C-alpha cells in the first residue's frame, strides 16, 4: 500500500449534544482550526433546533474534505450525559465510502467505551498501518476503498433520467468551468446528485470542483468565490436569489435548470450541443449500459471534441488557438463560441 494513501487523513474530531441541548466541540486529534470547527459545527445536524438526523454528510471547505457520521445515543450506554454525537474526519481526498465506513467503526468504539482514547488509537492505526481491526466494533482496511470507485459511485444515468436533453446544459457548464449551483431541501439528495456531475468531464478527474453542502455564510461563500468553476449544493431556497454565485441554477425538486442572464451568451446552444445531448441521452437510456460505461461513452465523445480542438490549435503559434483560426473554419456561431470558450478552459487559447 502506498504510504501517501494513509497520509491523506488530517484529523479526527468529536462533537457532542448533551442533555441540556448544548452542542459542543469536545475533542480532536491532532488539531482543527477555529474557522473549520465553526464550519463543521454548522454541518453536523446537532446544532439544529429540531434534530433531523443526518447519519452521514460530507463536503469541502478551503480544499479540506470533511466527513461526519452522527449517532443517536441509545440505552444502555456509558455516555450518560450525551443524547447525540458526531465523529468528524478531515482529509485531503474525496472518498465518501471510505470515510463513512471508518467513521462508523469509530462511532461504535465511542458508544462502547465512552472515551476518545480508543478512537485515537484506531485513527493512529489507520494512519500508520492502513488498518483498524476490532472484533466487536468491525474492521476497516484503507486499501478496500479505491478512489476510482468513489468517482464512479454517483449515477450519471440518474442525472440524465431526471433532466433528459437538458443534461447538455450541465455538460456544457462543466466543460467551460462555469459555476453550477444545485438546490434541494434534503442534504442527502444534494450529496447524491452533486457527486455525479464531475464524471461528465471524466478527462479531468477533478472532484475538487465539488462543494456539495454549502451554507449561505460569509466565510463559506468567500471560499466558493475563490474557485474558478464549481458544483455547489445548497439546502437554503434563498440561494436562488444569489445570481452573483451561479451561471447555471438547478432546482432539483422541480427538475428545472436555469441559465443566468449574464451567462446566456457563453452558454448559447447550437447543433453541436444538440448532437452531444442526443448522444448522452441515448447512451444513458440504454438499460444494458452501466454508469461506468455511460461515463466512458461521454468521455470518448469529449475526447473527440478535444482532439479536434488540439488539431485546430496546432495550426496557430505555440500550438495555441486564436479566434481568427476558428473564424476561418466558418463554424456555426454557437459552435465557434463553445470551442472558443472551451479552448480557454483547457488552456489552449492564445491570449
N, C-alpha and C positions, 0 to 999 in steps of 0.2 A: 504494500500500500504506500502511495506517495505520502511523504511526511507532510507536504504542504496541505493535503486534504484535512488533516487533523488541526492544522493551524488556522483554519477558516473561522473557527468559533472565536468570539471576542469576549463574551461574558455570560454569566447566568445570574438571574435575579429573582427575588421573591416579593410579591405584593399580597397583602392580606386585608380582608374586610372583617372587622371584629363585631362583637355582639351589640356595640353601640352604633353600628352602621358607619364607622370611620374606616376609610381605606388608606393604608399606609404602605410605603416602600420600606420593607423591613430588613432586607439583606441583599447583598450582591457580591460576586467574586469575578475577576479581581476588582473592577470598578466600572461605573457608568456615570457619564457626565450629568450634571444637574439638568441641562436642557433636554437631554434624551430621556431622563427619568420623567420629566413633565409630560413629554410626548407619550411615553409608554403607559403612564397612569391614565392618560386620556384614551388610549387604545384598548386597554383591558376594560371589560364591561363593568368592573366593580365600582367605578366612580359614578355610574348612572343611578338616579334615584330609584327607579324600578329595575330590579335585576332581570335583565333579559340575558340569559346565559349563552355567551358565545364560547363554545368549548375550545375553539382554536381559531386564531386570526394571525395574519402575517402582513407585513408591509415593509416600506423602506423610508428612511429619513436620513438625509445627508450622507448618502452612499453606505449606510449601515442597514442591513436587513434585520428585522425583529420577528420573533415567533413567540406567540403567547398561548399557553394552554391554561384554561380556567376550570376549577373544580368546586362543586358544591359539597361542603364537608358533611358527611353522613355519620350518624352514631352507629356503633361505638367508635370513638376516636380519642387519640391522645391530645388532639387540638381542641381543648375545652373552650377557649375564648374566641375561636375563629369560625365564621359562617361560610366563607369562601376564600380561596386563594388562587393566585395566578403564578405560574412559572414562566419566566421570560428568558429567552436566549437571544443574544445579538450575535450576528455573524457577517462575514464578508460575502457569503454566497446565497444565491436563490435556490432553495431546495425545501419547499414546504413539507413534503412527505417525510424527509429525513428528520427534520426538527420536530414535527408533530409526534413521530414515534419516540424520539429521545425525551421530549418534554413529558410525554405520557408516563414513561418509566420514572422520571424524576418526581412527577406528581404522586405516583404510587409510593415512592420512597418516603416523601414528606408526610403523606397521610399515615403511613405506618409508624414512622419514627418521631415525627413532630420536631425534627431538628434539621437545620441546613447542612450539618456536618456530613451526613450520608450523601446528600446531593452534591456537595463539593467533591467528595471522593469519587462519585460517579462521573462528574464533569471532568475532573483531572485524569481519570482513567481513559475517557474517550479522547481527551486532548493528547495524552502521551502514547496510548496503545491503539486507539481507534475502536475500542470495545468497552462496553459496560455490562458486566454479567451479574445476574442476580436471579436465583431460583424463584424467590417469592414475588419479585416485582417485574419480572420479564427482562430479557436481554436486548441489547442494542448493539448493532455492528455497523460501523460507518460505511464499510465497503458495499453494503447491500443497497446503497442509495446513489445510483449514478445520476449525475446532473442532467444527462441527456433525457432520462426518464422524466425528470422534473419539467423539462422544456416541453415534453410531449404529453404531459398529463392534462393540459387544458384541451377542450374539444372544439376544434375549428369547425367540425361538422355541425355542432350545436349552434355556433355563431351564424353559419350560413343558413341553417334551418330556420332561425329566427328572422334573419334580415334579407335572405334571398339575394337578388341583384344589387341591393344597396350595400352589400358587403364590399363592393368595389370602392365605395367611399372610404371605408376603413382601410382597405388595402392601399389606396392612393395616399391617404393621410400618413400612413406608416412609412410608405416608400419615400415620401417627401419630408419625413421627420417633422410632422406637424404635431400640434397639441390636441390630444383627444381626451375629453372628459366623459366619464360614464356615471350616470346617476341610477341608484337603486336604493330603496329604504332598508333592504336587508343586506348586511355586510357579507353574509355567506354567498349570496347571489353575485355580488360585486367581485369577490375574490375568484369565483369560478369563471366568470366571464372575462374579466380583465387579463387573467394569466394566459388565456389562449391567444390573445391578439398579437404579441410579438412573434408568434410562429408564422404569421402571414408574411413576415420578412425574414425567413429562416436563414438566408445567406449572411445575415449579420449576427445571428445567435446572440442578440443583445437584449437581455431581460432587465438591464439597468434602467431602461426607459419606463419600467413598470412601477407605479406608485398606487397600489390597489386600494389603499384605505387612508384617505386624507381628510382632515377636518378643516373647516374654514377658520383657521387660526393663523395669525400673522407669521409666526416662525415657519410653520409648515408651508404656507403659500410662498414665502420668501425662498425656501428651499426648492419649491417647484419651479418658480420663475427663473432660477439659475440654470435650469435644464433647457437644452435646445428644443427637443421634442419629447413628448411623454404620453403615456396612457395612465390616466389618474382616475381613481374611483372615489365617489362621494356618496354618503347616505343622507346628506342635507339637501332638501329640494331647492334651497336658496341659491345653490350653485348655478342654476340656470340663468340667474341674473348677472353672473360674473363673466360676461363675454370677453373681458380682458384676459381671462385664463384659458380660453379654448379657441381652436379653429373649427373643431368638429365636436358637437354635443350629442351624446347618445342617451336617450331616455329609455332605459331597459324595460320598466314595467309596461310602457306604452309601445314598445318596439319602434321608436322613432329616432331617426338620425337627422340632425340639422347641421348645415354648414353655416358658420357665422358670416356675416356680411363682408367683413374685411378679408376673408379667405376665399370668397367665391371665384375670384379671377384665377388664383393659383390652382384651385381645385376644379376648374372647368372640365367637364367630361365630354368625350368625343367617341369616335368609332373604336379607337384602340381600347378605351376603357370598357366599352360595351363587349368587345371580344373577350377581354380578360375576365370580365364579370360573368359572362356565359360559361367560360372555361371553368372558373371556380365553382359555380353552381352545379354544373354538370358532374364534376369530379366529386363534390361533397354529397350530391344526392344519389350517387351510386352506392347501393346498400352493400355491395361486395367489397368496397374500399374502406380500409380502416382510417382513423385520423392520421396516423403516421404516413399512409400512402397519399392521402389528400394533401398533406403538407409537402410531401415530396413532389407531387404534381405541380403545386403552386410555385414551389422553389425552382422547378425546371423551367416554368414559364417566365419567372423573374430572371433567371439566368440568361434566357434567350434575349430578353429586353436589354439586359446589362451588356451582353456580348455585342449587340448592335450598337449600343451607346459607346462602348470602348472602341469599336472599329471606326465610328464617326470621329471620336476624339483623336485617334491616331492620324487622321488627316491634317490635324492642326499642329501648331507649335507645341513642343513639350508634352505631346500626347494629351493635350487638353482641348476641351470643346469650346467653341465660341458660338455666339448667336448667329454670326454670319454663316458658319458651316451648316448650322441647322436650317437656316433660311434657304440656302442653295438646294436643299433637298425637297423643297416645296411640300412639306408635310401639312396635313390639315392643322388649322390654328390650335385646336385643343391638344393634338399630339405633340406639336412643336413646343407648346407651353409646358406640357408634362415632362418631356425629355430635357428641356432646359433646366427646370427645377430639380429633376432627378439627378442630372449631372452635378448640380450644386450640392445636393445631399450626399452624393457619392464622391465628392471632391474631384470631379473630372472637369470642372468648369475653369476656363481661363479667365482670371479676374484682371 
